[in-house]
Amino acid sequence: MPVLALVAAAAILGAGAVLVRNRRDLGASLLPPRVGRARAGVGGMSLLGLAFRLQRSTLTGWCVGAAAIGAVAGGLGPLASEAVAGNASLQELISRLVPGTRAVVLDLFITAMLGIAGVLAAAAGIQTVLRLRAEEVEGRAELLLAAPRSRARWLNATLVVAVASVLAVTATAGAAAAIGIGLSGAGNGPAGLLVPAALAHVPAAAVFLALTAVVFAATPRLCIPLGWGFLAAGLILGEFGDLLGLPVWLQDLSPFRHSSAMPIESFNPAGAVGMTIIAAAGTGLAAYLIRQRDLTA
């Protein structure tokens, strides 16, 4: 029955999409367009403000997804703990995924969900960086940079918004998890510690942003497949490397491998500082490389 309900919902939504598509013109909308303001606001008069305006709607969607993940971590954590406690097979699987830990199942579940939120945050940041490619291909970047603004400043402003997006998504997930755990009363420690636990994944996400920016600056035509490819490879190596039996040196290539798995582990400042330095170096390299090329279509 649940499968039939999902199939029926998909059919209804598909039929609705077709009907809506047939009732509008190509490139138009069913809703009337709003008349914009005659003059830009304060945020629209700077590269940083423009980058934020271009990304704010998408960022809202990423934050909603992160809030859902955090709510699942906090709200369903106690239920998952009870389910695993009575299932020897699941306990064995968890011991393989997180070897060498003696943490309770609730903390393991929350750690895993916050790790997923960290991947989601990296994806939000990568999408922000890749927006540069869309602006370049569609010709808007050429018009923007015809003013006395450098390509490096344009790139750096977008990277600032990308990092802010990562911070917003991780903080949202941590706050939602803290609220869920606080309401359930099932946590083993202060619920407020879950926000720093989520933020511990920011340095790893920043490395992916820097890698994507370097590829965009060096070979812009490859930035979209390589940007998402880096994230997919990092996810597989960092999150499933032990399960797949991959060599340790190969797993260590993933930035996620060096994130602090809080709350089952303590914060690792060496890993965070190292990844921050790598991300900063990548940002500087990207700013240098983008000065060396022209805009492309």
C-alpha positions as CSV (number, residue, x, y, z in Angstrom):
1,M,0.0,0.0,0.0
2,P,2.7,2.6,0.8
3,V,4.3,1.9,-2.6
4,L,0.9,2.4,-4.4
5,A,0.4,5.6,-2.5
6,L,3.8,6.9,-3.7
7,V,3.1,5.8,-7.3
8,A,-0.3,7.6,-7.2
9,A,1.3,10.7,-5.8
10,A,3.9,10.7,-8.5
11,A,1.3,10.3,-11.2
12,I,-0.8,13.1,-9.8
13,L,2.1,15.5,-9.5
14,G,3.3,14.6,-13.0
15,A,-0.1,15.2,-14.5
16,G,-0.3,18.5,-12.6
17,A,3.1,19.6,-14.0
18,V,2.0,18.8,-17.5
19,L,-1.2,20.8,-17.1
20,V,0.7,23.8,-15.7
21,R,3.3,23.6,-18.5
22,N,0.6,23.6,-21.2
23,R,-1.0,26.7,-19.7
24,R,2.0,29.0,-19.9
25,D,4.2,30.4,-22.6
26,L,7.8,29.4,-23.1
27,G,10.0,31.4,-20.6
28,A,6.9,32.9,-18.9
29,S,5.2,32.2,-15.6
30,L,1.6,31.6,-14.5
31,L,2.2,34.3,-11.9
32,P,2.4,37.9,-13.1
33,P,5.9,39.4,-12.9
34,R,6.6,41.9,-10.2
35,V,7.8,45.4,-11.1
36,G,11.3,45.9,-9.7
37,R,12.5,49.0,-7.9
38,A,13.8,51.8,-10.0
39,R,17.1,51.9,-8.0
40,A,19.1,49.1,-6.4
41,G,19.2,48.9,-2.6
42,V,22.4,49.0,-0.6
43,G,23.0,45.3,-1.0
44,G,22.7,45.5,-4.8
45,M,25.4,48.0,-5.2
46,S,28.3,45.8,-4.2
47,L,29.7,42.5,-5.5
48,L,29.1,40.9,-2.1
49,G,25.5,42.1,-2.0
50,L,24.9,40.9,-5.6
51,A,26.3,37.4,-4.8
52,F,24.0,37.1,-1.8
53,R,20.9,38.2,-3.8
54,L,21.7,35.6,-6.5
55,Q,21.9,32.9,-3.9
56,R,19.5,33.7,-1.1
57,S,16.5,31.7,-2.5
58,T,18.7,28.6,-3.0
59,L,20.3,29.1,0.4
60,T,16.8,29.1,2.0
61,G,16.1,25.7,0.4
62,W,19.4,24.3,1.6
63,C,18.7,25.5,5.2
64,V,15.2,23.9,5.1
65,G,16.8,20.6,4.1
66,A,19.4,21.0,6.9
67,A,16.7,21.8,9.4
68,A,14.9,18.6,8.4
69,I,18.0,16.5,8.8
70,G,18.6,18.1,12.2
71,A,15.0,17.5,13.3
72,V,15.3,13.8,12.3
73,A,18.6,13.5,14.2
74,G,17.1,15.0,17.4
75,G,13.5,13.7,17.1
76,L,14.2,10.2,15.8
77,G,17.5,9.6,17.6
78,P,15.9,8.0,20.7
79,L,13.8,5.8,18.5
80,A,16.8,4.7,16.4
81,S,18.7,4.0,19.6
82,E,15.9,1.7,20.8
83,A,15.7,-0.1,17.5
84,V,19.4,-0.7,17.2
85,A,19.7,-1.9,20.8
86,G,17.5,-4.9,20.0
87,N,19.2,-5.7,16.6
88,A,22.5,-7.5,16.7
89,S,23.0,-7.1,12.9
90,L,22.7,-3.3,13.1
91,Q,25.0,-3.2,16.0
92,E,27.7,-5.1,14.0
93,L,27.2,-2.8,11.0
94,I,27.6,0.3,13.2
95,S,30.8,-1.1,14.8
96,R,32.2,-1.6,11.2
97,L,31.2,2.0,10.2
98,V,32.7,3.6,13.3
99,P,35.4,1.2,14.5
100,G,37.0,1.7,17.9
101,T,34.2,3.7,19.5
102,R,32.2,2.9,22.6
103,A,29.7,5.7,22.2
104,V,26.0,5.0,22.8
105,V,23.8,4.5,19.7
106,L,22.1,7.8,20.1
107,D,25.3,9.8,19.8
108,L,26.4,7.7,16.8
109,F,23.1,8.4,15.1
110,I,23.3,12.1,15.8
111,T,27.0,12.2,14.6
112,A,26.0,10.4,11.4
113,M,23.1,12.8,10.7
114,L,25.3,15.9,11.4
115,G,27.9,14.4,9.0
116,I,25.2,14.2,6.3
117,A,24.4,17.9,7.1
118,G,28.1,18.7,6.6
119,V,27.9,17.1,3.1
120,L,24.7,19.1,2.4
121,A,26.5,22.3,3.5
122,A,29.4,21.6,1.2
123,A,26.9,21.1,-1.7
124,A,25.3,24.4,-0.9
125,G,28.7,26.1,-1.0
126,I,29.7,24.4,-4.2
127,Q,26.5,25.5,-5.9
128,T,27.2,29.0,-4.9
129,V,30.6,28.9,-6.5
130,L,29.2,27.3,-9.6
131,R,26.8,30.2,-10.0
132,L,29.9,32.1,-11.3
133,R,30.0,29.8,-14.3
134,A,26.3,30.4,-15.1
135,E,26.9,34.2,-14.9
136,E,29.9,33.9,-17.2
137,V,28.2,31.7,-19.8
138,E,25.1,33.7,-20.0
139,G,27.0,37.0,-20.5
140,R,26.0,38.8,-17.3
141,A,29.6,38.6,-15.9
142,E,30.9,40.4,-18.9
143,L,28.5,43.3,-18.3
144,L,29.3,43.3,-14.6
145,L,33.0,43.3,-15.0
146,A,32.9,46.1,-17.6
147,A,32.7,48.4,-14.6
148,P,35.9,49.1,-12.6
149,R,35.7,45.7,-10.7
150,S,38.3,43.0,-11.0
151,R,37.6,39.3,-11.6
152,A,39.4,38.4,-8.4
153,R,37.1,40.6,-6.3
154,W,34.1,39.1,-8.1
155,L,35.3,35.6,-7.3
156,N,36.2,36.5,-3.7
157,A,32.8,38.0,-3.0
158,T,31.1,34.8,-4.2
159,L,33.4,32.7,-2.0
160,V,32.5,34.8,1.0
161,V,28.8,34.1,0.3
162,A,29.7,30.4,-0.2
163,V,31.4,30.1,3.2
164,A,28.5,32.0,4.8
165,S,26.1,29.4,3.2
166,V,28.1,26.6,4.7
167,L,28.0,28.2,8.1
168,A,24.2,28.8,7.8
169,V,23.4,25.3,6.7
170,T,25.5,23.6,9.4
171,A,24.3,25.9,12.1
172,T,20.7,25.3,11.1
173,A,21.2,21.5,11.3
174,G,22.9,21.7,14.6
175,A,20.2,24.0,16.1
176,A,17.4,21.8,14.8
177,A,19.1,18.7,16.3
178,A,19.6,20.5,19.6
179,I,16.0,21.5,19.8
180,G,14.8,18.0,19.0
181,I,17.1,16.4,21.6
182,G,16.1,19.1,24.1
183,L,12.4,18.4,23.6
184,S,12.9,14.6,23.9
185,G,15.2,14.9,26.9
186,A,17.2,11.9,25.7
187,G,20.6,13.5,25.2
188,N,23.7,12.5,27.2
189,G,25.0,16.0,27.4
190,P,24.0,19.6,26.8
191,A,21.9,19.9,23.7
192,G,23.7,23.2,22.8
193,L,26.9,21.3,22.0
194,L,25.3,20.0,18.8
195,V,25.7,23.4,17.1
196,P,29.5,23.3,17.5
197,A,29.4,19.6,16.5
198,A,27.7,20.6,13.2
199,L,30.1,23.5,12.7
200,A,33.0,21.1,13.0
201,H,32.4,20.1,9.4
202,V,32.9,23.6,8.0
203,P,36.6,23.3,7.4
204,A,36.1,20.2,5.3
205,A,33.4,21.9,3.3
206,A,35.6,24.9,2.7
207,V,38.2,22.7,1.1
208,F,35.7,21.6,-1.5
209,L,34.7,25.3,-2.2
210,A,38.4,26.1,-2.7
211,L,38.9,23.2,-5.1
212,T,35.8,24.2,-7.1
213,A,37.0,27.8,-7.3
214,V,40.5,26.7,-8.5
215,V,38.9,24.6,-11.3
216,F,36.6,27.4,-12.2
217,A,39.5,29.8,-12.5
218,A,41.8,27.4,-14.4
219,T,39.4,25.4,-16.6
220,P,35.9,26.9,-16.3
221,R,34.3,24.4,-18.7
222,L,35.1,21.5,-16.3
223,C,34.1,23.2,-13.1
224,I,30.6,21.8,-12.9
225,P,31.5,18.1,-13.4
226,L,34.7,18.3,-11.3
227,G,33.1,20.4,-8.5
228,W,30.3,17.8,-8.0
229,G,32.7,15.0,-8.7
230,F,35.1,16.1,-5.9
231,L,32.2,16.1,-3.5
232,A,31.0,12.7,-4.5
233,A,34.5,11.2,-4.2
234,G,35.0,12.9,-0.8
235,L,31.7,11.4,0.4
236,I,32.5,7.9,-0.8
237,L,36.1,7.9,0.6
238,G,35.3,9.7,3.8
239,E,32.0,8.2,4.8
240,F,32.1,4.7,3.3
241,G,35.8,4.0,3.0
242,D,35.9,1.6,6.0
243,L,32.8,-0.2,4.9
244,L,34.2,-0.7,1.4
245,G,37.6,-1.8,2.7
246,L,39.5,0.9,1.0
247,P,43.2,1.6,1.9
248,V,43.6,4.1,4.7
249,W,45.8,6.4,2.6
250,L,43.0,6.6,0.0
251,Q,40.4,7.4,2.6
252,D,42.6,10.1,4.0
253,L,42.4,12.0,0.7
254,S,38.8,13.0,1.7
255,P,38.5,16.2,3.8
256,F,35.5,14.6,5.5
257,R,37.9,12.0,6.9
258,H,39.6,14.8,8.9
259,S,36.5,16.4,10.3
260,S,35.8,16.0,14.0
261,A,33.1,13.4,14.5
262,M,31.4,15.2,17.4
263,P,29.8,14.4,19.8
264,I,31.4,10.8,19.8
265,E,34.8,12.4,19.4
266,S,36.5,15.5,20.8
267,F,37.3,18.4,18.5
268,N,40.5,18.0,16.5
269,P,42.0,21.5,16.2
270,A,44.9,20.2,14.1
271,G,42.7,18.8,11.4
272,A,40.5,21.9,11.3
273,V,43.5,24.3,11.1
274,G,45.1,22.2,8.4
275,M,42.0,22.1,6.3
276,T,41.5,25.9,6.8
277,I,45.0,26.5,5.6
278,I,44.4,24.4,2.5
279,A,41.2,26.2,1.8
280,A,42.8,29.6,2.2
281,A,45.7,28.5,-0.1
282,G,43.2,27.3,-2.7
283,T,41.3,30.6,-2.5
284,G,44.5,32.5,-3.1
285,L,45.4,30.3,-6.1
286,A,42.0,30.7,-7.6
287,A,42.2,34.5,-7.3
288,Y,45.6,34.4,-9.0
289,L,44.5,32.1,-11.8
290,I,41.3,34.0,-12.7
291,R,43.4,37.1,-13.4
292,Q,45.3,35.1,-16.0
293,R,42.4,34.3,-18.2
294,D,39.6,36.0,-20.1
295,L,35.9,35.4,-19.7
296,T,34.6,32.4,-21.8
297,A,31.3,31.4,-23.2
